[in-house]
Amino acid sequence: MLGFVVVSHSKKLAEEIIILCNEMKKYDFPVINGSGTESENLGSDPLIIKTAIEDAYLKDVGSSVFNAEIALEFLDGDKYDKNLIRIADASIVEGVLMSMAINDEKLVLSELEEELKELKNMKKVN
């Protein structure tokens, strides 16, 4: 089973996504908020993301992705297998919701990545 870190410029948006996801998920797995800044302003902070990854040991756009990448560099490679951590290339709300819906004890990271790729490429209007 996988753990998830939700990273957005808005901590409140991520909190609401996590509340919705927790209502939908069938199994107990971590969904951690790695969003916002220490001053509670809009933005993202690599140290907050790093702590969230450590808590989940397991996106949004712009600097949230950049800060998530920096956070991965900050992780202790002896303690955390960075090959098991991914920054999802997906819409934050739809990507997290779908990930929660399909996560179970059989899901592996490569399958989730494929599902997210299909979601990203899904035609929404004919």
Backbone as numpy.savetxt, mean C-alpha at the origin, in Angstrom:
# Nx Ny Nz CAx CAy CAz Cx Cy Cz
-0.30 -14.95 3.02 -1.14 -13.78 3.02 -0.25 -12.55 3.02
-0.71 -11.48 2.39 0.08 -10.27 2.23 -0.34 -9.20 3.23
0.57 -8.29 3.53 0.27 -7.10 4.31 0.32 -5.89 3.39
-0.38 -4.83 3.76 -0.48 -3.66 2.89 -0.15 -2.38 3.64
0.54 -1.48 2.96 0.77 -0.13 3.46 0.14 0.81 2.45
-0.78 1.65 2.91 -1.45 2.62 2.05 -0.69 3.94 2.20
-0.20 4.47 1.05 0.57 5.72 1.07 -0.13 6.74 0.18
-0.47 7.86 0.77 -1.11 8.96 0.06 -0.59 10.26 0.63
-0.81 11.35 -0.08 -0.48 12.66 0.48 -1.43 13.02 1.61
-2.60 12.40 1.61 -3.62 12.70 2.60 -3.77 11.53 3.58
-3.39 11.77 4.83 -3.53 10.73 5.85 -5.00 10.38 6.06
-5.87 11.39 6.00 -7.31 11.14 6.20 -7.89 10.30 5.07
-7.49 10.55 3.83 -7.96 9.73 2.71 -7.54 8.28 2.92
-6.29 8.07 3.29 -5.80 6.71 3.52 -6.55 6.05 4.67
-6.85 6.80 5.73 -7.63 6.24 6.86 -8.99 5.76 6.40
-9.66 6.55 5.57 -10.98 6.17 5.07 -10.90 4.95 4.17
-9.87 4.88 3.33 -9.67 3.70 2.47 -9.47 2.46 3.35
-8.68 2.59 4.39 -8.40 1.47 5.28 -9.67 1.03 6.02
-10.49 1.98 6.47 -11.75 1.63 7.12 -12.63 0.82 6.17
-12.76 1.29 4.94 -13.57 0.58 3.95 -12.99 -0.81 3.67
-11.69 -0.88 3.53 -11.05 -2.17 3.25 -11.22 -3.14 4.41
-11.09 -2.66 5.63 -11.25 -3.53 6.79 -12.65 -4.10 6.88
-13.65 -3.37 6.39 -15.02 -3.88 6.36 -15.18 -4.97 5.31
-14.36 -4.92 4.27 -14.50 -5.86 3.15 -13.65 -7.12 3.29
-12.55 -7.04 4.01 -11.63 -8.17 4.00 -12.19 -9.37 4.76
-11.83 -10.55 4.26 -12.34 -11.80 4.82 -11.40 -12.38 5.87
-10.14 -12.00 5.83 -9.12 -12.57 6.70 -8.42 -11.47 7.48
-7.71 -11.86 8.50 -6.97 -10.91 9.31 -5.56 -10.74 8.76
-5.27 -9.57 8.22 -3.95 -9.22 7.74 -3.76 -7.73 7.94
-2.51 -7.28 8.04 -2.27 -5.87 8.34 -2.53 -4.95 7.16
-3.21 -3.85 7.44 -3.40 -2.75 6.50 -3.01 -1.50 7.27
-1.84 -0.95 6.96 -1.24 0.10 7.76 -1.22 1.42 6.98
-1.50 2.51 7.68 -1.46 3.83 7.07 -0.03 4.37 7.11
0.54 4.58 5.94 1.88 5.15 5.84 1.85 6.55 5.25
0.75 7.26 5.44 0.52 8.53 4.77 0.75 9.72 5.68
0.81 10.88 5.04 0.87 12.14 5.76 2.27 12.49 6.25
2.29 13.54 7.07 3.54 14.05 7.62 3.41 14.16 9.13
4.52 14.34 9.78 4.53 14.48 11.24 3.71 15.69 11.69
3.70 16.75 10.89 2.96 17.96 11.24 1.48 17.88 10.86
1.05 16.72 10.34 -0.34 16.49 9.93 -0.75 17.31 8.72
0.21 17.88 7.98 -0.10 18.58 6.74 -0.17 17.57 5.61
-0.71 18.01 4.47 -0.69 17.16 3.29 0.75 16.90 2.89
1.02 15.71 2.44 2.36 15.34 2.03 2.67 13.93 2.45
3.88 13.51 2.21 4.31 12.18 2.63 5.72 12.28 3.18
6.05 11.31 4.01 7.33 11.33 4.73 7.93 9.93 4.68
9.14 9.79 4.15 9.73 8.45 4.03 9.89 7.73 5.36
10.10 8.46 6.45 10.26 7.79 7.74 8.93 7.23 8.25
7.82 7.94 7.97 6.50 7.42 8.33 6.21 6.17 7.49
6.54 6.23 6.22 6.33 5.07 5.34 7.18 3.90 5.79
8.44 4.16 6.14 9.34 3.10 6.62 8.76 2.42 7.85
8.27 3.21 8.80 7.68 2.65 10.02 6.45 1.81 9.67
5.63 2.29 8.74 4.44 1.54 8.33 4.83 0.21 7.69
5.86 0.22 6.85 6.33 -1.03 6.23 6.81 -1.99 7.31
7.55 -1.47 8.26 8.03 -2.33 9.35 6.85 -2.90 10.13
5.80 -2.09 10.35 4.62 -2.56 11.07 3.83 -3.59 10.27
3.77 -3.42 8.96 2.99 -4.33 8.12 3.80 -5.52 7.67
5.09 -5.35 7.57 6.00 -6.26 6.89 5.21 -7.14 5.97
5.03 -6.11 5.28 4.62 -6.44 3.94 5.70 -6.01 3.02
-1.06 3.64 -3.63 -0.21 4.79 -3.89 -0.95 5.86 -4.64
-0.50 6.42 -4.26 -0.91 7.70 -4.79 0.09 8.10 -5.86
0.20 9.37 -6.21 1.14 9.80 -7.24 2.14 10.80 -6.68
3.14 11.10 -7.50 4.06 12.18 -7.14 5.03 11.78 -6.05
5.20 12.68 -5.09 6.23 12.47 -4.08 5.91 11.32 -3.13
4.66 10.87 -3.06 4.35 9.70 -2.24 5.11 8.48 -2.75
5.17 8.33 -4.05 5.92 7.21 -4.63 7.41 7.41 -4.36
7.91 8.59 -4.60 9.31 8.89 -4.35 9.67 8.61 -2.89
8.84 9.08 -1.96 9.11 8.87 -0.54 8.99 7.40 -0.15
8.08 6.67 -0.79 7.98 5.23 -0.53 9.26 4.53 -0.98
9.81 4.96 -2.12 11.06 4.38 -2.61 12.21 4.68 -1.64
12.25 5.90 -1.12 13.29 6.25 -0.14 13.11 5.41 1.12
11.85 5.24 1.55 11.59 4.44 2.75 12.12 3.03 2.59
11.97 2.45 1.40 12.50 1.11 1.16 14.02 1.08 1.33
14.68 2.14 0.90 16.13 2.21 1.06 16.53 2.27 2.53
15.68 2.89 3.36 15.97 3.02 4.79 15.81 1.70 5.55
15.06 0.75 5.00 14.82 -0.51 5.70 16.10 -1.31 5.85
16.21 -1.96 6.96 17.35 -2.82 7.26 17.21 -4.10 6.44
18.09 -4.27 5.45 18.04 -5.43 4.56 18.26 -6.76 5.26
18.88 -6.74 6.44 19.08 -7.99 7.19 17.80 -8.40 7.91
16.94 -7.43 8.19 15.72 -7.70 8.94 14.49 -7.87 8.03
14.48 -7.16 6.91 13.33 -7.18 6.00 13.77 -7.60 4.61
13.06 -8.57 4.03 13.35 -9.02 2.68 12.69 -8.04 1.71
13.49 -7.16 1.14 12.96 -6.12 0.25 12.37 -6.71 -1.04
12.70 -7.95 -1.36 12.10 -8.60 -2.52 10.62 -8.93 -2.29
10.19 -8.88 -1.04 8.79 -9.17 -0.71 7.97 -7.91 -0.52
8.54 -6.76 -0.82 7.85 -5.48 -0.67 7.76 -4.80 -2.02
6.57 -4.36 -2.39 6.35 -3.70 -3.68 5.60 -2.40 -3.49
5.89 -1.44 -4.34 5.09 -0.23 -4.47 4.16 -0.50 -5.65
2.87 -0.57 -5.38 1.92 -0.94 -6.42 1.70 0.20 -7.39
1.72 -0.12 -8.66 1.43 0.84 -9.72 -0.06 0.73 -10.02
-0.86 1.33 -9.14 -2.32 1.23 -9.26 -2.97 2.46 -8.66
-4.20 2.71 -9.09 -4.97 3.78 -8.47 -5.14 3.45 -7.00
-4.98 4.44 -6.13 -4.93 4.16 -4.70 -6.22 3.53 -4.18
-7.36 4.11 -4.49 -8.61 3.59 -3.93 -8.96 2.24 -4.54
-9.03 2.19 -5.87 -9.41 0.94 -6.54 -8.39 -0.16 -6.28
-7.11 0.20 -6.31 -6.06 -0.79 -6.11 -6.09 -1.41 -4.72
-6.26 -0.56 -3.71 -6.30 -1.08 -2.34 -7.57 -1.91 -2.13
-8.70 -1.41 -2.61 -9.96 -2.15 -2.43 -9.91 -3.53 -3.08
-9.42 -3.58 -4.32 -9.34 -4.88 -4.99 -8.35 -5.79 -4.28
-7.24 -5.24 -3.83 -6.25 -6.04 -3.13 -6.82 -6.66 -1.87
-7.60 -5.88 -1.14 -8.23 -6.39 0.09 -9.22 -7.51 -0.24
-9.96 -7.31 -1.32 -11.01 -8.27 -1.67 -10.44 -9.63 -2.07
-9.27 -9.66 -2.70 -8.74 -10.94 -3.18 -7.69 -11.54 -2.25
-7.30 -10.84 -1.20 -6.23 -11.34 -0.33 -6.73 -12.50 0.53
-6.02 -13.59 0.47 -6.27 -14.75 1.34 -4.95 -15.48 1.56
-4.99 -16.58 2.27 -3.74 -17.27 2.61 -3.04 -17.87 1.40
-3.70 -17.93 0.24 -3.09 -18.50 -0.96 -2.50 -17.44 -1.90
-2.84 -16.17 -1.71 -2.38 -15.12 -2.62 -0.88 -14.91 -2.50
-0.22 -14.85 -3.64 1.20 -14.53 -3.68 1.38 -13.19 -4.38
2.49 -12.56 -4.12 2.73 -11.21 -4.60 2.63 -11.10 -6.12
3.15 -12.05 -6.85 3.12 -11.98 -8.32 1.68 -12.01 -8.85
0.81 -12.77 -8.20 -0.60 -12.81 -8.62 -1.28 -11.47 -8.36
-0.98 -10.87 -7.21 -1.55 -9.56 -6.91 -1.07 -8.52 -7.92
0.21 -8.55 -8.23 0.74 -7.60 -9.21 0.04 -7.75 -10.57
-0.23 -8.98 -10.97 -0.93 -9.21 -12.24 -2.36 -8.68 -12.19
-3.04 -8.92 -11.08 -4.41 -8.40 -10.93 -4.42 -6.88 -10.98
-3.46 -6.25 -10.32 -3.39 -4.78 -10.32 -3.07 -4.25 -11.71
-2.25 -4.98 -12.46 -1.93 -4.58 -13.84 -3.19 -4.63 -14.70
-3.98 -5.68 -14.53 -5.23 -5.79 -15.28 -6.20 -4.68 -14.89
-6.27 -4.36 -13.60 -7.14 -3.28 -13.14 -6.71 -1.94 -13.74
-5.42 -1.71 -13.77 -4.90 -0.46 -14.32 -5.25 -0.31 -15.79
-5.22 -1.41 -16.52 -5.48 -1.38 -17.97 -6.94 -1.58 -18.33
-7.79 -1.78 -17.34 -9.22 -2.03 -17.60 -9.86 -0.79 -18.26
-10.56 -1.03 -19.36 -11.27 0.04 -20.04 -12.51 0.38 -19.24
-12.67 1.64 -18.89 -13.78 2.06 -18.04 -14.96 2.60 -18.83
-14.71 3.03 -20.07 -15.78 3.59 -20.90 -15.64 2.98 -22.28
-16.77 2.63 -22.87 -16.74 2.08 -24.25 -16.58 3.16 -25.27
